[in-house]
Amino acid sequence: MLVLQGRKWVFGAVALAFLAGCDEVPRVKMPDWDLFNRSERAPDNPTPDAPEVEEITPEVEETPPPLRGELGTTVVSLGAASEPGMWLKTPLVTREGKGRVYYNGLWLAVTLIPIEGASTAGSRMSLAAMRALEMPLTELSEVRVTAN
C-alpha cells in the first residue's frame, strides 16, 4: 500500500516537471461579468487577425392586407384524403386564409391554402369538404371561391 502512494507522488512530480518546462502557457481571457449589468456594451478591441463582423438587422415584413371578396372560379379535384379538415389548396390565393366555396347552391367555410401555378390552374379540395358540399369524388367540378 505504501508503494502505491509513492507512485502517485512520482507521477505528480513528473507532471509538474513537464509543466515547468513549458515556454508558453495559454492565456485565457475571463468574461467581463459586469457586462450583463450594463445597459450599453463596452466596445470590443478586435485583434488584427480577427475578421470584421457586420451587424445584421432583421428585415421587417409588412403584413399584407387580409384576403377579401370574390377570388374567382376554379376546377377542383380530390386532394390528399389522409389530410383532415376543411381546406382548398388553390393558386387563387398567395397566402393562407379563411374563405368560402360555393357549389350547386351550397356553400362551405374552408381554409384557403396557396399552391403554385397559374390562377387558371386547378385546385385540390379535402375529402371532408367535398362530402359536405355533396360533390362527386371522382369527377372534376367547378366551384366559386371567395375570401372572408
C-alpha positions as CSV (number, residue, x, y, z in Angstrom):
1,M,0.0,0.0,0.0
2,L,2.8,2.4,0.8
3,V,4.4,1.6,-2.6
4,L,1.2,2.8,-4.4
5,Q,1.2,6.1,-2.5
6,G,4.8,6.7,-3.5
7,R,4.0,6.1,-7.2
8,K,1.3,8.7,-7.0
9,W,3.8,11.3,-5.8
10,V,6.2,10.3,-8.6
11,F,3.5,10.8,-11.2
12,G,2.6,14.1,-9.7
13,A,6.3,15.2,-9.7
14,V,6.7,14.1,-13.3
15,A,3.6,16.1,-14.3
16,L,4.9,19.2,-12.6
17,A,8.3,18.8,-14.3
18,F,6.6,18.7,-17.7
19,L,4.5,21.8,-16.9
20,A,7.6,23.7,-15.6
21,G,9.3,23.0,-18.9
22,C,6.6,24.7,-21.0
23,D,7.7,28.0,-22.6
24,E,4.2,29.3,-23.4
25,V,1.2,29.0,-21.2
26,P,-2.0,29.8,-23.0
27,R,-3.8,32.8,-21.6
28,V,-7.5,32.5,-21.0
29,K,-9.5,35.7,-21.1
30,M,-12.2,35.7,-18.5
31,P,-15.6,37.3,-19.4
32,D,-16.4,40.7,-18.1
33,W,-19.2,39.8,-15.6
34,D,-20.2,43.4,-15.2
35,L,-21.2,43.4,-18.9
36,F,-24.5,41.8,-18.0
37,N,-25.4,44.6,-15.6
38,R,-24.7,47.5,-18.1
39,S,-27.2,49.0,-20.4
40,E,-24.6,49.5,-23.1
41,R,-21.9,47.1,-24.1
42,A,-18.3,48.2,-23.8
43,P,-16.5,48.4,-27.2
44,D,-14.6,45.3,-28.1
45,N,-10.9,45.6,-29.0
46,P,-10.6,43.3,-32.0
47,T,-7.3,41.7,-32.7
48,P,-5.7,42.4,-36.0
49,D,-6.2,38.8,-37.2
50,A,-9.9,38.7,-36.3
51,P,-12.3,39.1,-39.2
52,E,-14.6,42.1,-39.2
53,V,-18.2,41.2,-38.4
54,E,-21.2,43.2,-39.8
55,E,-24.3,43.6,-37.7
56,I,-27.3,42.2,-39.5
57,T,-30.6,43.8,-38.8
58,P,-33.6,41.7,-39.4
59,E,-35.9,42.8,-42.2
60,V,-39.4,43.8,-41.1
61,E,-42.1,42.3,-43.2
62,E,-45.2,44.3,-43.7
63,T,-48.4,42.4,-43.0
64,P,-50.3,42.2,-46.2
65,P,-54.0,43.2,-46.1
66,P,-56.4,40.4,-45.4
67,L,-58.0,38.5,-48.2
68,R,-61.4,39.8,-49.0
69,G,-64.1,39.3,-51.7
70,E,-64.5,37.3,-54.8
71,L,-61.4,35.3,-55.9
72,G,-62.9,33.6,-58.9
73,T,-63.8,30.1,-60.1
74,T,-61.6,27.0,-60.2
75,V,-61.9,23.4,-61.1
76,V,-61.4,21.1,-58.1
77,S,-60.4,17.5,-57.7
78,L,-60.0,15.4,-54.6
79,G,-56.9,16.3,-52.6
80,A,-54.9,14.1,-50.2
81,A,-57.6,12.0,-48.5
82,S,-55.4,11.5,-45.4
83,E,-55.3,15.2,-44.6
84,P,-58.1,16.1,-42.2
85,G,-60.0,19.3,-42.2
86,M,-62.0,21.6,-44.5
87,W,-59.5,23.1,-46.9
88,L,-59.0,24.1,-50.5
89,K,-55.5,24.2,-52.0
90,T,-55.7,26.7,-54.8
91,P,-53.5,29.1,-56.9
92,L,-56.1,31.8,-56.4
93,V,-54.5,32.9,-53.1
94,T,-51.0,33.9,-52.2
95,R,-51.2,33.2,-48.5
96,E,-53.3,31.0,-46.2
97,G,-56.6,32.5,-45.1
98,K,-60.3,31.8,-44.5
99,G,-62.8,31.6,-47.3
100,R,-65.9,30.1,-48.7
101,V,-66.5,27.6,-51.5
102,Y,-69.9,27.6,-53.4
103,Y,-71.2,24.6,-55.3
104,N,-74.7,23.9,-56.6
105,G,-76.4,26.4,-54.2
106,L,-74.4,25.2,-51.2
107,W,-71.5,26.9,-49.6
108,L,-68.9,25.8,-47.0
109,A,-66.3,27.7,-44.9
110,V,-62.8,26.4,-45.7
111,T,-59.2,27.3,-45.1
112,L,-57.7,28.6,-48.4
113,I,-54.1,27.3,-48.8
114,P,-51.9,28.7,-51.6
115,I,-50.2,26.4,-54.2
116,E,-48.0,27.3,-57.1
117,G,-49.5,27.6,-60.6
118,A,-51.4,30.0,-62.8
119,S,-54.7,31.3,-61.5
120,T,-56.4,29.3,-64.1
121,A,-54.9,26.0,-62.9
122,G,-57.0,23.6,-60.9
123,S,-57.3,23.2,-57.2
124,R,-57.5,20.4,-54.7
125,M,-60.1,20.0,-52.0
126,S,-60.2,17.9,-48.9
127,L,-62.4,14.8,-48.7
128,A,-64.5,16.2,-45.9
129,A,-65.2,19.4,-47.8
130,M,-66.2,17.6,-50.9
131,R,-68.6,15.4,-48.9
132,A,-70.1,18.4,-47.1
133,L,-70.8,20.0,-50.5
134,E,-72.2,16.8,-51.9
135,M,-69.7,16.8,-54.7
136,P,-68.8,13.7,-56.8
137,L,-65.5,12.5,-55.6
138,T,-64.3,11.0,-58.9
139,E,-65.2,14.0,-61.1
140,L,-63.8,17.4,-61.8
141,S,-66.2,20.1,-60.5
142,E,-66.2,23.9,-60.9
143,V,-66.6,25.9,-57.7
144,R,-66.7,29.6,-56.9
145,V,-64.3,30.8,-54.2
146,T,-64.5,33.9,-52.0
147,A,-62.3,35.1,-49.2
148,N,-63.6,36.3,-45.8
